[in-house]
Amino acid sequence: MVAAIRKADWYAQFPEDYRWSYNVMLVLAVIPAGGAEVGEVDRVCRRLAGHVGDDERWFAEWRAMGDQVRALAEEAETLGDRRAALAHYRRATSYYFAAERFRFPKDEAALDAYRAMVDCFRRAAELDDRYRVEYVDVPYEDTALPGFFVSAARSPGERAPAVLFMSGFDGNKEHNWFLGVEDLLARGVSVLSLDSPGVGEAVRFRGISLRHDYEVAGSAAVDWLQGRDDVDPDRIGVLALSLGGYYSSRSASMDPRFKACAAWGAIWDYHRVWRERIESAFAKQLPVPGAHLMWSTGTASAQEALKVLEGFRLADVVPRMRGAFLLVHGEDDQQVPVSDAHLLFEACGSPDKTLRIFTAEEGGAQHCQMDNLSIAVPEINRWLADRLGATPR
């Protein structure tokens, strides 16, 4: 049984299946950032019509489009056309990302698609002469978290403000690029995009599982940023979306070195959210299959995973926050109710806090505003740049 969309005040390719529709919207949402092409997305969706809910078919079709577009990139490189190759690699990144999301277990086919995604993103970064993308390992306990860093400093010796950008339950550092990294850089804010515990390469290739005390990762990132000579150690913020609303809120509450925190989607009691999902046999509005929970937490059953999630509550944490706080949520978020946003906002102890609820009328009412990124991204990034005292490039 799959969960249908409760109502469709937004584009829904497969209205009988929320998860499929939401993930098509994820791909379409990044078109303005060069992450997809509507004609290519349409061709995939046409091939998926009549197969809704067949995740094997989903994987095969999106992977095939990734392969097709990567081949275009490689041909363009052979011809010496860097601009075309860059654009093709960027789109292939999104298509491999879409393909791998529903693949469970994470077998070799899934990991191959993920490696192709990482490789396409790296090739695009190497071809993009507008930015210097540094691939980094942030020391974390006895291992390291993979990420990339892009500096907004305009000259040697300049120290720019920086933002730690984390994704959520099922995103990754590469997808973050399409969600406003270039806009932050243009506003004078450096970006560390990180695969944090339970996310991206950290869980797939390093075995680093999801944990409730996320400030361990957040503080490790601050340590790393403060060690750079192009980052102002007193102007560091954190931004994270979806479950990242928990990551960012907890990290900023527990580590006062974060001057600003943007929670792009509210999380209040994640244990309750997943208890309800499990009780419904995962027949609720979910962004990925229910198996993702056990995989990301490194557990063998849903009940074991729920024990891991017992600490994913913010009621006793966010009253400690003192840095500036922005909370952004969609009025009709079908994954996390808007009521959780109001609970989180009221509990937050920051003396400078802002709540922004996007409505269906203006667009952006869905989860993390994927139905209208074009108005959400500038608003979030403008707030961050202001609170961190950034100077536009």
N, C-alpha and C positions, 0 to 999 in steps of 0.2 A: 504494500500500500504506500502511495506517495502522497505528499501534502500538496494540495492545490493552493493557488493564490486566493487570499480572502477577498480581495477586490483588486481591480486593475486600473488604478489611476496613473499607471506608468506602463512603459512598453513591456509587453510580456510575449515572448516568442512561443512559449509552451505553457499556456495558462493552467493546464491541468497538472503541471509539475513545477512547484516553486523553485526547487533546487536547479533544475535545468534552465528555467527562465532567468533566474537571478544570475547565473553564471554566463549566459549569453549577454546579459546586460553588463556584466563585468568587462567583457571583451569590447563591447560597443562603447563603453564609457571612456576607454583610453584612445579612441580614434583621434581626438584633437591633439594628443601628445605623441602621435605617430605610432601608437601601439597596435593598430589594426586598420583594416580597410573594409568598408561596409560590403563591398561586393564579395570579398573572400568569406566574410562571416555569413553572408546570405547563402553562398554555395554550400558551406558546411551544414547550415540549418536545413536547407532543402534536402540534403542527403539524410539528415536525421529525422525528418518528418515521417511519421508512421512507426518510429522506433523509440518513442519517448519512454524513458525509464531504463533503457538498455545501456548500461554504463560501459559495456564492452564496445558497443557501437560508437558511443560518445568518444571513447579513447581513440579508437581507430580513425575516426573522421578528423578529429582535431590534430592528431599526430600526423596524418597524411597532409593536412594543410600546412603544418609546420615544416614538414619535409619539402613540400613544393616551394614554399617561400624561401626556405634556406637555400635551396638549389638556385633560385633567382639571385640571391645574395652572392653566392659563390661564383656564378657566371659573371655578375657585374664586377666582382673583384678581378676576375681574369681579364676583363675588358678594360681595367683601370678606372672604372666608374665608382669612386669611393662614395659619392653621395647616394647613388642608387643602392649600393651594397649596404650602407648604413641603414637606410630606410627599410630594406627587406629584412635585415637581421633583427631590427626592432620588432617588426610585426611577427616574425617567426617566434621570437621570445614569448609573446602573448599566447600564440596558438599552442605551443608546447606546454605552457603554464596551464592553459585550460584543459588540455588533454589529460595531464597527469593527476589532476585534482581528485578525480573520482576513482582512481585505480587502487583497489585494495584486494589482496595485500600488496604492499609495495615491492613487487617482484622485479626481476631484472628488466623487463620491458618498461615498467614505470620509471625505474631509475635511469634507464637509457634516455627516455624522453626528458627527464629532468636534467640530465647532464647536457643534452642538446640545448635545452632552454638556457642554462648557465653559459654555455659556450657561445650561443648566439648573442646574448647580452654583452659578453666580454668583447666579442668581435665588433659589435656596434660601438662600444665605448672606445675601442682602439682606433676606430675610423672617424670618430667625432673630434675634430680639432678645436672645438669650442671649449672643451672641458678636459681637465686632467683627472681621470678617475683612478684613484689608488685602491687597490685591493688589499685589505688589511685583516689581521687576526687580532682581536681584542682579548688580552689575557683574562681568563675566567676560571677561577678555582684551579684545577690541575690541567686544564685544557685551554681552548680559545674559541671565541665566537667569530664566525666569518662575516665580513662586511665590506662595504666600499665607502670611501671618503672623497668628497669633492669640496675643495676650498673656494670660498668666495673672496679671499684676500686678493687685493689687486696689485700689491707690490711686496717685495721682500721686506720682512720685518713687521708688516701689518698684522694685527691680531683681530680677526673678525669673530662675531658671535657664531655659535654653532647650535645645531639641533640634532639630537639623537632621534632618528626616525625608525620606529619599529612597526611591523605590520600587526597581524592578529593571530587568530587561531589557525588559519589556513592560507595566509599570504606568504610573501617572501620579500627579501631586499630588492630583487630585480623588479618586481611589480611596483614597488614604491616609486621607482623612477617616473612612472607614468602618472603618479598621483600627486605631482606638485614639486618634485625635486628641482626642476629647472626654474620654476617660479620662485622658490626659496632662494636659489643662487642669485637670480636677478635682483632680488630684494636685499642682497648683501649678507645672506645667512649661509654659512657652510653646513654641509649635511653629512652625517654618518648614518648610513642605512645599514641596519644590522639584522642578521638572522639570529634571533634571540632563542632562549631555551624552548624546545618543542616546535620550532619553526624552521622551514627552509632547509638549507644544507646542514644546519646545526643538528637537527633530528635525523635527517636522511643519511648523512655520511659521517657524523661524529657521535651519534647516539646520545645527544643531550636532550633530555626530556623536559616537558612542561613542569613548572614548579610554582607554588603559590607565592613564595617570598621573592618576587621578581626584582626587588631592589638590589639583589646580589648582582644581577646582570646589569641593571641600570647604573649602579654605582661603579661597576667595572668599566662601563663605557665613559662615565665622567672622568675617572682616573686617566683613561687613555686620552681623552680629549684635552684634559688639562696638562698633559705631558707634551703637547704639540706647541711649537713656537708660532703657529699661525692661527691659534684659537685664543680668544680672550677667556681666561678661566672663570671670570665672574659673569659671563653672559652666555650661559648654556641652558638650552631648553630641551624639552622632550615632546615628541609628537608620536602618537600611535593610534591605529584605527581598529575598529571592531573589538575583539577581545583585548586588543592593544589599549582600549580605553581603561582597562584594568591595569595593564602593564605600566602605562604612563602615570596614572593616578597613584598607584601604590609606590612607584619609584620616587615620584616627586614628594609624596608625603613622608617617605622614610629618609630621603636624602635632601637636605636643604640647599645643596649646591645647585639644584635645578631652579633657575630664576623664573622659568615659565613652563607651564604644562598645558598641552592641548590634548584633550581626550576626544578623539574623533569617533564617537559612539560610546554610550554609557554602559558600564557593567557595574551592577550593584551586588548581586548575589549569584555568582556563576554556578554554584552548587545547585541552587534552586532551579535555574534555567535548565541544567542538564538532567536533574532528577525528573522534571516534567517531561523532557524529551524522551528519556528512557522509559518512563511509565507509559508513554504513548507508543512504545515500540518504534521510536524514531519517526512516527508519522506526524511530524510537525515541520514548520518551515525551517529547514536547515540549509546551510551553504555547501556542505559536503556530506558524504555518507556518515552514518553514525559510527562506523568503524574507526574514523579518524580520531575519535576521542581516546580509545584504548591505545592506538598507535602513538599518538603524540605524548601521552602520559606514561608510556612504557609499561602498561598493565595488561593483564590477561583477560579481564572481564569488565563489564560495565560497572559492577558493584565495586571492584577494586579502583576503577577510575574515579568513582564518586568519592571515595575516601581521599584521593589526592586532591579533589576539588573542595574539600571541606574548608580549606584556608582561603579560598577565592571569594572572600567577602570583604567589603570595604567599610562597613559601618564603624568599626573600631580603628580604622586607619586614616581615612581622609580628614578627620577633624584636626590632624597634626599638620596638614599642609599650610604653608605660609607663602609660598611663591604664587605668582599670578596663575589663574586657572581659567581655561576656556573649555566648556563642555558643549559639544555639538551632537545633535541627535535628530532623527527623522520622526515626524509626527506619526507616520504609519509604518514605522520599522516593524517588519513582520518576524524578525528574529528575537529582538529584545524590546519589550514594551516601553513606550515613552514615559510611563510612570516611574521606571527605574532611573531615568535621567533626572526627574524631579527629586527623587530620594537622594541620589548622589550629590546633586547640586546643593541641596539644603544642608547636608551633613558636612560638606567641605569647609574646612576652617580658614581658607584663604581670605584675606581682607580685600583682595582684588579678584573677583570671580564673575564670569559671564556665562550665561546659558543661552544657547542659540538653537531653537527648534525650527527646522525647515518644514514647510507645509506642502501639501499636494498642489495648492494653487500656484505657488511660486516654483515648484519643482524641488527635488531633494528630500522628499518625505520618506524615501526608502532607506534601507540599511546603509549607513555611511555615505548617503547621498549619491549612490551609484547611478541613480536615475537623473542626476544633473550635477556632475562634478564641476561644471564650468562656473557655477556660482559658489560652490562650497569651498573649493581650493583657494581662490583668492581671499576669501573672508578669513579662513584659518591662517593662511600665511601672512596676511597683512597684520593680524593680531600678534602673531609670533614676532614678526620683524619689529613691530612697535614696542612690545614688551622687552625685547632684547636690544633695543637701541641700534638697529642695523642701518647702514647707509647703502642705498641702492647702487648697484654696479653701473 
